[in-house]
Amino acid sequence: MDFTLSTELIELRETCRDFVQRELRPLEVEVEMAEGRLAPDKRKELEAKIKAMGLHASSLPRAIGGTELSWEAQVVLQEECGSVTNALGWLFWAPAIVLRHASPDQIERYVRPAALGTRVACYAVTEENAGSDPSKLATTAVRDGDDWVIEGEKWHVTSGDVADFVVIQCATDPEVGDGNTLFIVDLDAPGVEAIEHPKYSHHLIDGHPKYAFRKVRIPDANRFSEVGGGLSISKEWFLHERTMIAARCLGAARRLIEDATEFAQNRVQFGEPISEYQLTQQKLADSVTELWAARLMTFATARAMDEAQSDEDLKRVHSKAAMAKLYATEMANRVADRAVQIFGGRGYMRENVAERFYRELRVERIWEGSSEIQRVIIAYSLYKRGVEGLIL
Ligand SMILES: Cc1cc2nc3c(=O)[nH]c(=O)nc-3n(C[C@H](O)[C@H](O)[C@H](O)COP(=O)(O)OP(=O)(O)OC[C@H]3O[C@@H](n4cnc5c(N)ncnc54)[C@H](O)[C@@H]3O)c2cc1C
Protein backbone atom coordinates (compact mmCIF):
# COMPACT_ATOMS: atom_id res chain seq x y z
CA MET A 1 0.00 0.00 0.00
CA ASP A 2 1.41 3.38 -1.00
CA PHE A 3 1.07 6.04 1.70
CA THR A 4 2.80 8.84 -0.17
CA LEU A 5 0.74 12.02 -0.03
CA SER A 6 -0.18 13.68 -3.32
CA THR A 7 1.35 17.09 -4.10
CA GLU A 8 -2.04 18.66 -3.36
CA LEU A 9 -2.21 17.07 0.09
CA ILE A 10 1.37 18.04 0.91
CA GLU A 11 0.45 21.65 0.06
CA LEU A 12 -2.65 21.38 2.25
CA ARG A 13 -0.52 20.05 5.12
CA GLU A 14 2.01 22.87 4.74
CA THR A 15 -0.72 25.55 4.65
CA CYS A 16 -2.39 24.18 7.81
CA ARG A 17 0.91 23.63 9.61
CA ASP A 18 2.08 27.13 8.86
CA PHE A 19 -1.19 28.65 10.15
CA VAL A 20 -1.19 26.52 13.29
CA GLN A 21 2.43 27.39 14.10
CA ARG A 22 2.18 31.10 13.27
CA GLU A 23 -1.30 31.96 14.54
CA LEU A 24 -2.44 29.34 17.05
CA ARG A 25 0.57 28.06 18.99
CA PRO A 26 1.48 31.52 20.32
CA LEU A 27 -1.96 31.64 22.01
CA GLU A 28 -1.71 28.33 23.89
CA VAL A 29 -0.29 29.46 27.22
CA GLU A 30 -2.45 32.57 27.42
CA VAL A 31 -5.60 30.50 26.75
CA GLU A 32 -4.50 27.83 29.24
CA MET A 33 -3.94 30.40 32.00
CA ALA A 34 -7.36 31.92 31.21
CA GLU A 35 -8.94 28.46 31.80
CA GLY A 36 -9.67 28.07 28.08
CA ARG A 37 -11.08 31.52 27.38
CA LEU A 38 -10.22 33.03 24.00
CA ALA A 39 -11.33 36.63 23.42
CA PRO A 40 -14.38 36.58 21.07
CA ASP A 41 -12.82 39.21 18.76
CA LYS A 42 -9.65 37.16 18.41
CA ARG A 43 -11.74 34.06 17.70
CA LYS A 44 -13.65 35.87 14.96
CA GLU A 45 -10.42 37.18 13.45
CA LEU A 46 -8.86 33.71 13.31
CA GLU A 47 -12.02 32.09 11.95
CA ALA A 48 -12.18 34.71 9.21
CA LYS A 49 -8.62 33.84 8.19
CA ILE A 50 -9.45 30.12 8.14
CA LYS A 51 -12.49 30.81 5.99
CA ALA A 52 -10.39 32.91 3.62
CA MET A 53 -8.06 29.89 3.25
CA GLY A 54 -11.10 27.73 2.37
CA LEU A 55 -10.46 25.27 5.21
CA HIS A 56 -13.75 25.46 7.11
CA ALA A 57 -16.58 22.90 7.18
CA SER A 58 -14.31 20.41 5.44
CA SER A 59 -16.69 17.45 5.76
CA LEU A 60 -19.73 19.15 4.22
CA PRO A 61 -20.52 19.29 0.48
CA ARG A 62 -19.77 22.49 -1.43
CA ALA A 63 -23.41 22.71 -2.49
CA ILE A 64 -24.38 23.46 1.12
CA GLY A 65 -21.48 25.77 2.01
CA GLY A 66 -18.77 23.27 2.98
CA THR A 67 -15.35 22.76 1.43
CA GLU A 68 -15.90 19.03 0.80
CA LEU A 69 -12.45 17.56 1.36
CA SER A 70 -11.86 13.84 0.90
CA TRP A 71 -11.49 11.85 4.14
CA GLU A 72 -7.77 11.59 3.50
CA ALA A 73 -7.51 15.38 3.13
CA GLN A 74 -9.57 15.83 6.32
CA VAL A 75 -7.12 13.57 8.14
CA VAL A 76 -4.23 15.70 6.86
CA LEU A 77 -6.01 18.84 8.13
CA GLN A 78 -7.05 17.36 11.48
CA GLU A 79 -3.54 16.02 12.12
CA GLU A 80 -2.28 19.60 12.05
CA CYS A 81 -5.23 20.81 14.16
CA GLY A 82 -4.33 18.21 16.78
CA SER A 83 -0.80 19.54 17.16
CA VAL A 84 -1.95 22.57 19.14
CA THR A 85 -3.31 22.39 22.71
CA ASN A 86 -6.46 23.85 24.26
CA ALA A 87 -8.48 22.76 21.19
CA LEU A 88 -7.32 25.85 19.34
CA GLY A 89 -7.39 23.56 16.28
CA TRP A 90 -11.19 23.53 16.58
CA LEU A 91 -11.11 27.04 15.12
CA PHE A 92 -11.01 25.18 11.78
CA TRP A 93 -14.70 24.59 12.45
CA ALA A 94 -16.12 21.31 11.22
CA PRO A 95 -19.88 20.93 11.77
CA ALA A 96 -21.01 17.30 12.14
CA ILE A 97 -20.76 15.41 8.84
CA VAL A 98 -24.31 14.12 9.26
CA LEU A 99 -25.71 17.63 8.82
CA ARG A 100 -25.58 16.87 5.09
CA HIS A 101 -28.72 14.74 5.64
CA ALA A 102 -30.77 17.84 6.53
CA SER A 103 -33.91 18.71 4.57
CA PRO A 104 -33.66 21.58 2.04
CA ASP A 105 -35.41 23.90 4.51
CA GLN A 106 -33.09 22.86 7.38
CA ILE A 107 -30.08 23.39 5.12
CA GLU A 108 -31.04 27.01 4.54
CA ARG A 109 -31.95 27.72 8.19
CA TYR A 110 -29.17 25.79 9.95
CA VAL A 111 -26.62 23.87 7.90
CA ARG A 112 -25.45 26.47 5.37
CA PRO A 113 -25.07 29.11 8.14
CA ALA A 114 -23.17 26.53 10.26
CA ALA A 115 -20.89 25.72 7.31
CA LEU A 116 -20.24 29.41 6.74
CA GLY A 117 -19.68 30.08 10.43
CA THR A 118 -22.63 32.37 11.12
CA ARG A 119 -24.37 29.71 13.24
CA VAL A 120 -22.78 27.10 15.51
CA ALA A 121 -24.01 23.53 16.04
CA CYS A 122 -23.55 21.07 18.89
CA TYR A 123 -24.64 17.43 19.21
CA ALA A 124 -26.34 15.99 22.27
CA VAL A 125 -26.74 12.26 22.82
CA THR A 126 -25.27 11.54 26.28
CA GLU A 127 -27.36 11.69 29.47
CA GLU A 128 -26.89 10.95 33.15
CA ASN A 129 -27.83 7.29 32.63
CA ALA A 130 -27.02 6.83 28.93
CA GLY A 131 -23.38 7.07 27.88
CA SER A 132 -21.70 4.11 26.21
CA ASP A 133 -25.17 2.74 25.47
CA PRO A 134 -27.01 5.59 23.72
CA SER A 135 -29.97 3.38 22.85
CA LYS A 136 -31.58 3.74 26.31
CA LEU A 137 -32.35 7.44 26.47
CA ALA A 138 -34.58 9.10 29.04
CA THR A 139 -35.03 12.21 26.90
CA THR A 140 -38.26 11.76 24.99
CA ALA A 141 -39.88 13.39 21.99
CA VAL A 142 -43.63 12.95 21.79
CA ARG A 143 -45.70 13.85 18.75
CA ASP A 144 -48.44 16.46 19.38
CA GLY A 145 -50.29 17.44 16.19
CA ASP A 146 -47.77 19.05 13.82
CA ASP A 147 -45.26 19.49 16.65
CA TRP A 148 -43.00 17.42 18.87
CA VAL A 149 -42.53 18.02 22.59
CA ILE A 150 -39.05 17.27 23.97
CA GLU A 151 -38.40 16.58 27.65
CA GLY A 152 -35.11 15.56 29.26
CA GLU A 153 -31.50 16.46 30.12
CA LYS A 154 -28.29 16.14 28.14
CA TRP A 155 -24.77 15.99 29.60
CA HIS A 156 -21.31 17.02 28.34
CA VAL A 157 -22.66 18.96 25.35
CA THR A 158 -19.41 19.99 23.65
CA SER A 159 -19.55 23.56 22.32
CA GLY A 160 -22.98 23.96 23.94
CA ASP A 161 -21.68 27.25 25.38
CA VAL A 162 -20.93 28.77 21.98
CA ALA A 163 -23.55 27.00 19.83
CA ASP A 164 -26.95 28.39 18.94
CA PHE A 165 -28.59 25.14 17.90
CA VAL A 166 -28.31 21.49 18.87
CA VAL A 167 -28.89 18.20 17.10
CA ILE A 168 -30.51 16.21 19.89
CA GLN A 169 -31.15 12.47 20.03
CA CYS A 170 -34.45 11.55 21.70
CA ALA A 171 -36.30 8.34 22.51
CA THR A 172 -39.41 7.96 20.35
CA ASP A 173 -41.79 5.01 19.84
CA PRO A 174 -39.64 1.89 20.56
CA GLU A 175 -41.73 -0.06 18.03
CA VAL A 176 -40.64 2.22 15.18
CA GLY A 177 -37.16 1.72 13.72
CA ASP A 178 -34.36 1.95 16.27
CA GLY A 179 -36.59 3.86 18.70
CA ASN A 180 -34.47 7.02 18.46
CA THR A 181 -35.04 10.20 16.48
CA LEU A 182 -32.88 13.29 15.93
CA PHE A 183 -34.22 16.84 16.04
CA ILE A 184 -32.72 20.28 15.54
CA VAL A 185 -33.51 22.62 18.43
CA ASP A 186 -32.65 26.31 18.73
CA LEU A 187 -30.87 26.83 22.02
CA ASP A 188 -32.87 30.00 22.72
CA ALA A 189 -36.20 28.16 22.31
CA PRO A 190 -38.59 28.38 25.30
CA GLY A 191 -37.86 25.56 27.76
CA VAL A 192 -34.19 25.10 26.79
CA GLU A 193 -31.72 25.96 29.56
CA ALA A 194 -28.00 25.44 30.16
CA ILE A 195 -28.29 24.23 33.77
CA GLU A 196 -24.61 23.70 34.58
CA HIS A 197 -21.18 24.55 33.20
CA PRO A 198 -19.06 21.77 34.75
CA LYS A 199 -15.29 22.11 34.99
CA TYR A 200 -13.15 19.42 33.36
CA SER A 201 -9.48 18.39 33.52
CA HIS A 202 -8.70 20.30 30.33
CA HIS A 203 -9.10 23.98 29.48
CA LEU A 204 -10.44 23.97 25.92
CA ILE A 205 -11.79 26.97 24.03
CA ASP A 206 -15.30 25.44 24.15
CA GLY A 207 -17.08 24.05 27.20
CA HIS A 208 -19.40 21.09 27.72
CA PRO A 209 -22.53 22.35 29.53
CA LYS A 210 -25.45 20.30 30.79
CA TYR A 211 -28.75 21.21 29.16
CA ALA A 212 -32.34 20.79 30.29
CA PHE A 213 -35.17 20.55 27.77
CA ARG A 214 -38.48 21.21 29.54
CA LYS A 215 -41.53 20.66 27.35
CA VAL A 216 -39.71 22.16 24.39
CA ARG A 217 -42.16 22.40 21.50
CA ILE A 218 -40.70 22.22 17.99
CA PRO A 219 -42.32 21.77 14.57
CA ASP A 220 -42.03 18.51 12.65
CA ALA A 221 -40.00 20.56 10.12
CA ASN A 222 -37.17 20.40 12.67
CA ARG A 223 -37.12 16.60 12.79
CA PHE A 224 -33.68 15.74 11.45
CA SER A 225 -33.92 11.97 10.96
CA GLU A 226 -36.65 9.58 10.01
CA VAL A 227 -38.74 8.64 13.04
CA GLY A 228 -36.77 5.70 14.49
CA GLY A 229 -33.73 6.48 12.31
CA GLY A 230 -31.69 8.45 14.86
CA LEU A 231 -29.20 5.81 15.97
CA SER A 232 -27.97 5.02 12.48
CA ILE A 233 -27.31 8.70 11.73
CA SER A 234 -25.49 9.10 15.06
CA LYS A 235 -23.38 6.04 14.18
CA GLU A 236 -22.33 7.78 10.96
CA TRP A 237 -21.25 10.77 13.10
CA PHE A 238 -19.28 8.44 15.42
CA LEU A 239 -17.48 6.85 12.42
CA HIS A 240 -16.34 10.24 11.17
CA GLU A 241 -15.43 11.61 14.59
CA ARG A 242 -13.47 8.49 15.56
CA THR A 243 -11.33 8.81 12.43
CA MET A 244 -10.75 12.54 13.03
CA ILE A 245 -9.94 11.95 16.73
CA ALA A 246 -7.29 9.47 15.61
CA ALA A 247 -5.94 12.10 13.20
CA ARG A 248 -5.75 14.78 15.91
CA CYS A 249 -3.91 12.32 18.19
CA LEU A 250 -1.28 11.89 15.46
CA GLY A 251 -0.65 15.63 15.46
CA ALA A 252 -0.46 15.78 19.25
CA ALA A 253 1.98 12.87 19.41
CA ARG A 254 4.17 14.32 16.68
CA ARG A 255 4.38 17.67 18.50
CA LEU A 256 5.18 15.94 21.80
CA ILE A 257 7.92 13.82 20.26
CA GLU A 258 9.46 16.80 18.45
CA ASP A 259 9.45 19.01 21.54
CA ALA A 260 10.62 16.28 23.92
CA THR A 261 13.45 15.31 21.54
CA GLU A 262 14.64 18.90 21.26
CA PHE A 263 14.51 19.28 25.05
CA ALA A 264 16.37 15.99 25.62
CA GLN A 265 19.13 17.02 23.23
CA ASN A 266 19.68 20.26 25.10
CA ARG A 267 19.09 19.28 28.71
CA VAL A 268 22.42 18.34 30.27
CA GLN A 269 22.56 16.27 33.46
CA PHE A 270 25.54 14.27 34.75
CA GLY A 271 27.62 16.03 32.08
CA GLU A 272 25.70 14.72 29.07
CA PRO A 273 22.48 15.65 27.24
CA ILE A 274 19.78 13.36 28.63
CA SER A 275 19.17 12.23 25.00
CA GLU A 276 22.39 10.21 25.34
CA TYR A 277 20.90 8.03 28.07
CA GLN A 278 19.28 4.85 26.81
CA LEU A 279 16.33 5.19 29.16
CA THR A 280 15.46 8.46 27.36
CA GLN A 281 16.14 6.89 23.97
CA GLN A 282 13.71 4.09 24.74
CA LYS A 283 10.91 6.57 25.46
CA LEU A 284 11.52 8.50 22.24
CA ALA A 285 12.07 5.41 20.08
CA ASP A 286 8.92 3.68 21.33
CA SER A 287 6.94 6.89 20.83
CA VAL A 288 7.94 7.51 17.24
CA THR A 289 7.48 3.83 16.35
CA GLU A 290 3.96 3.79 17.78
CA LEU A 291 3.17 7.10 16.06
CA TRP A 292 4.13 5.59 12.72
CA ALA A 293 1.86 2.60 13.31
CA ALA A 294 -1.06 4.84 14.31
CA ARG A 295 -0.47 7.07 11.29
CA LEU A 296 -0.58 4.13 8.86
CA MET A 297 -3.79 2.87 10.45
CA THR A 298 -5.49 6.27 10.37
CA PHE A 299 -4.59 7.05 6.77
CA ALA A 300 -5.60 3.52 5.73
CA THR A 301 -8.99 4.07 7.37
CA ALA A 302 -9.50 7.40 5.60
CA ARG A 303 -8.53 5.93 2.23
CA ALA A 304 -10.81 2.93 2.77
CA MET A 305 -13.65 5.40 3.42
CA ASP A 306 -12.84 7.41 0.29
CA GLU A 307 -12.88 4.18 -1.72
CA ALA A 308 -15.90 2.51 -0.04
CA GLN A 309 -18.55 1.49 -2.56
CA SER A 310 -20.89 -0.86 -0.74
CA ASP A 311 -22.55 -1.29 2.65
CA GLU A 312 -20.09 -4.11 3.38
CA ASP A 313 -17.16 -1.77 2.61
CA LEU A 314 -18.66 0.78 5.03
CA LYS A 315 -19.00 -1.84 7.77
CA ARG A 316 -15.32 -2.71 7.35
CA VAL A 317 -14.43 0.97 7.59
CA HIS A 318 -16.36 1.10 10.90
CA SER A 319 -14.07 -1.62 12.30
CA LYS A 320 -10.98 0.10 10.92
CA ALA A 321 -12.06 3.44 12.45
CA ALA A 322 -12.55 1.67 15.81
CA MET A 323 -9.03 0.18 15.60
CA ALA A 324 -7.49 3.50 14.51
CA LYS A 325 -9.28 5.40 17.30
CA LEU A 326 -8.35 2.80 19.91
CA TYR A 327 -4.70 2.62 18.91
CA ALA A 328 -4.09 6.32 18.18
CA THR A 329 -5.72 7.58 21.39
CA GLU A 330 -3.95 5.03 23.60
CA MET A 331 -0.68 5.76 21.73
CA ALA A 332 -1.00 9.55 22.21
CA ASN A 333 -1.64 9.08 25.93
CA ARG A 334 1.47 6.92 26.28
CA VAL A 335 3.50 9.47 24.33
CA ALA A 336 2.23 12.34 26.52
CA ASP A 337 3.13 10.40 29.67
CA ARG A 338 6.67 9.76 28.38
CA ALA A 339 7.04 13.41 27.28
CA VAL A 340 6.11 14.64 30.77
CA GLN A 341 8.76 12.32 32.17
CA ILE A 342 11.42 13.57 29.74
CA PHE A 343 10.65 17.21 30.62
CA GLY A 344 10.93 16.33 34.32
CA GLY A 345 9.60 19.04 36.69
CA ARG A 346 8.99 21.38 33.74
CA GLY A 347 6.66 18.77 32.26
CA TYR A 348 4.40 19.18 35.30
CA MET A 349 3.90 22.93 34.71
CA ARG A 350 0.82 24.19 32.88
CA GLU A 351 2.98 26.34 30.62
CA ASN A 352 4.53 23.16 29.21
CA VAL A 353 2.99 21.47 26.17
CA ALA A 354 3.42 17.98 27.63
CA GLU A 355 1.53 18.88 30.81
CA ARG A 356 -1.38 20.31 28.82
CA PHE A 357 -1.55 17.36 26.39
CA TYR A 358 -1.22 14.92 29.30
CA ARG A 359 -4.56 16.22 30.61
CA GLU A 360 -6.20 17.03 27.30
CA LEU A 361 -5.56 13.70 25.58
CA ARG A 362 -7.13 11.70 28.39
CA VAL A 363 -10.66 12.30 27.17
CA GLU A 364 -9.82 10.91 23.73
CA ARG A 365 -9.96 7.46 25.35
CA ILE A 366 -13.45 8.18 26.68
CA TRP A 367 -15.56 10.21 24.24
CA GLU A 368 -17.03 9.04 20.95
CA GLY A 369 -16.94 5.53 22.39
CA SER A 370 -14.42 4.65 25.08
CA SER A 371 -11.46 2.36 24.42
CA GLU A 372 -13.48 -0.49 25.94
CA ILE A 373 -16.35 0.13 23.53
CA GLN A 374 -13.94 0.24 20.54
CA ARG A 375 -12.62 -3.16 21.67
CA VAL A 376 -16.17 -4.55 21.84
CA ILE A 377 -16.85 -3.30 18.28
CA ILE A 378 -13.55 -4.74 17.01
CA ALA A 379 -14.11 -8.12 18.67
CA TYR A 380 -17.64 -8.57 17.25
CA SER A 381 -16.39 -7.49 13.84
CA LEU A 382 -13.59 -10.06 14.10
CA TYR A 383 -16.13 -12.81 14.88
CA LYS A 384 -18.18 -11.80 11.82
CA ARG A 385 -15.48 -11.03 9.25
CA GLY A 386 -12.37 -12.85 10.43
CA VAL A 387 -8.89 -11.37 10.70
CA GLU A 388 -8.50 -10.62 7.02
CA GLY A 389 -11.92 -8.99 6.86
CA LEU A 390 -10.66 -6.47 9.38
CA ILE A 391 -7.15 -5.73 8.30
CA LEU A 392 -7.14 -6.03 4.51
C1 LIG B 1 -15.33 16.38 27.80
C2 LIG B 1 -16.44 15.54 27.26
C3 LIG B 1 -17.15 15.99 26.14
C4 LIG B 1 -18.20 15.23 25.61
N1 LIG B 1 -18.93 15.71 24.55
C5 LIG B 1 -20.07 15.08 24.17
C6 LIG B 1 -20.96 15.65 23.20
O1 LIG B 1 -20.69 16.69 22.62
N2 LIG B 1 -22.12 15.01 22.93
C7 LIG B 1 -22.45 13.84 23.52
O2 LIG B 1 -23.52 13.31 23.25
N3 LIG B 1 -21.63 13.26 24.44
C8 LIG B 1 -20.47 13.86 24.78
N4 LIG B 1 -19.63 13.29 25.73
C9 LIG B 1 -20.01 12.04 26.35
C10 LIG B 1 -19.11 10.86 26.01
O3 LIG B 1 -19.33 10.43 24.70
C11 LIG B 1 -19.37 9.79 27.07
O4 LIG B 1 -18.78 10.24 28.27
C12 LIG B 1 -18.83 8.43 26.69
O5 LIG B 1 -19.54 7.87 25.61
C13 LIG B 1 -18.86 7.45 27.86
O6 LIG B 1 -20.11 7.46 28.48
P1 LIG B 1 -20.21 7.65 30.07
O7 LIG B 1 -19.37 8.80 30.45
O8 LIG B 1 -21.64 7.70 30.44
O9 LIG B 1 -19.53 6.38 30.69
P2 LIG B 1 -20.22 4.92 30.89
O10 LIG B 1 -20.91 4.50 29.65
O11 LIG B 1 -20.99 4.92 32.16
O12 LIG B 1 -18.95 4.02 31.07
C14 LIG B 1 -18.21 3.97 32.28
C15 LIG B 1 -17.08 2.96 32.10
O13 LIG B 1 -17.63 1.67 31.81
C16 LIG B 1 -17.05 1.16 30.62
N5 LIG B 1 -18.03 0.36 29.88
C17 LIG B 1 -19.29 0.69 29.53
N6 LIG B 1 -19.86 -0.29 28.82
C18 LIG B 1 -18.93 -1.26 28.70
C19 LIG B 1 -18.89 -2.54 28.05
N7 LIG B 1 -19.93 -3.00 27.35
N8 LIG B 1 -17.75 -3.28 28.16
C20 LIG B 1 -16.68 -2.81 28.85
N9 LIG B 1 -16.65 -1.63 29.47
C21 LIG B 1 -17.77 -0.86 29.39
C22 LIG B 1 -16.65 2.41 29.83
O14 LIG B 1 -15.66 2.12 28.87
C23 LIG B 1 -16.15 3.32 30.93
O15 LIG B 1 -14.83 2.97 31.23
C24 LIG B 1 -18.54 14.00 26.22
C25 LIG B 1 -17.80 13.56 27.33
C26 LIG B 1 -16.78 14.30 27.84
C27 LIG B 1 -16.03 13.81 29.04
The ligand as an ORCA input file, in Angstrom:
! r2SCAN-3c Opt
* xyz 0 1
  C     -15.332     16.379     27.804
  C     -16.438     15.538     27.259
  C     -17.148     15.994     26.139
  C     -18.202     15.228     25.607
  N     -18.929     15.715     24.548
  C     -20.072     15.079     24.173
  C     -20.958     15.650     23.201
  O     -20.692     16.695     22.617
  N     -22.118     15.008     22.932
  C     -22.452     13.844     23.525
  O     -23.518     13.311     23.247
  N     -21.634     13.264     24.441
  C     -20.469     13.859     24.779
  N     -19.632     13.294     25.730
  C     -20.011     12.040     26.353
  C     -19.113     10.862     26.008
  O     -19.327     10.433     24.701
  C     -19.366      9.791     27.074
  O     -18.782     10.245     28.274
  C     -18.828      8.426     26.685
  O     -19.544      7.874     25.615
  C     -18.857      7.453     27.859
  O     -20.107      7.459     28.480
  P     -20.206      7.652     30.072
  O     -19.367      8.801     30.453
  O     -21.636      7.703     30.441
  O     -19.530      6.379     30.686
  P     -20.218      4.921     30.893
  O     -20.906      4.503     29.653
  O     -20.990      4.922     32.157
  O     -18.946      4.022     31.071
  C     -18.206      3.966     32.275
  C     -17.078      2.963     32.099
  O     -17.628      1.668     31.809
  C     -17.048      1.160     30.622
  N     -18.026      0.364     29.882
  C     -19.294      0.692     29.527
  N     -19.865     -0.292     28.822
  C     -18.930     -1.261     28.698
  C     -18.892     -2.538     28.054
  N     -19.926     -2.997     27.345
  N     -17.752     -3.278     28.159
  C     -16.678     -2.814     28.849
  N     -16.650     -1.628     29.474
  C     -17.766     -0.863     29.393
  C     -16.654      2.408     29.830
  O     -15.663      2.123     28.872
  C     -16.151      3.315     30.930
  O     -14.829      2.967     31.225
  C     -18.542     14.002     26.217
  C     -17.800     13.556     27.335
  C     -16.776     14.304     27.838
  C     -16.027     13.814     29.045
*
